[in-house]
């Protein structure tokens, strides 16, 4: 492992020296041993480490994160080593108080390293936590569970969607000139902010569903079947259903882009529509 060159780390070291003591992040001690610390990662924050001669300190980053380089203002007074997401330091000199910059494949970490003669105040380990990443991971897991549930053979749980306050039923429709168009119309339409649901009579063949752009260009959409429901992967301002000569336009009157719905519907001039269902 190579140390950072002076040119690469100079800017970081100068910036770090400008921080006051009040800018330091205060880690939280373990309930079992105050020398074992935990701290939240914050970009541009400086983290204090108390080192003691004869004691090695371990810094633990996120799982899967890898240490690439490091540098300090007094490197000859310290022993440094790294392995995967772990970084280790141990003082070699009794006057080695300095700053430390550790660069990983994800972030740059800044530390204020001080020597102390009291082993009770030493930092044995500092483990980083990442609330934003953990929240993002939880959201991805929740989304994955939702998709898996939709793709399963279990019945569609409308009540659960309603209870979560995600059900938008502000949809209207219009029909093509063919008499087949009305037979093609869904019995019910709603979305949950992520997917659009079209319910059909159990004897009706499912139509092809297209997204309609502002220039009237049609794009075939991905979907899957769940009982009497055709589940469209996404929410859109306008859908068009086609089967043979039958054509039905479906309009999301609560659509405002980016998956966000308006509280009131928005009509489209010049189009005659029949209201399918309205929110109570």
Buried (B, 14 or more C-beta within 10 A) or exposed (E): EEEBEEEEBEEBBEBBEEBEEEEBBEBEEBEEEBBBBBBEBEEEBBBBBBBBBEBBBBBBBBEEBBBBBBBBBBBEBBEBBBEEBBBBBBBEEEEBBBBBBBBBEBBBBBBBBBBBEEEEEBBBBBBBBBEEEEEEEEEEEEEEEEBEEBEEEEEBEBEEBEEEEBBBBBBBBBBBEEEBBEEBBBEBBBBBBBBBBBBBEEEBEBBEBBBBEEEEEBEEBEBEEBEBBBBBEBBBBBBBBBBEEBBBBBBBBBBEEEEEBBEEBEEEEEEEBEEBEEEE
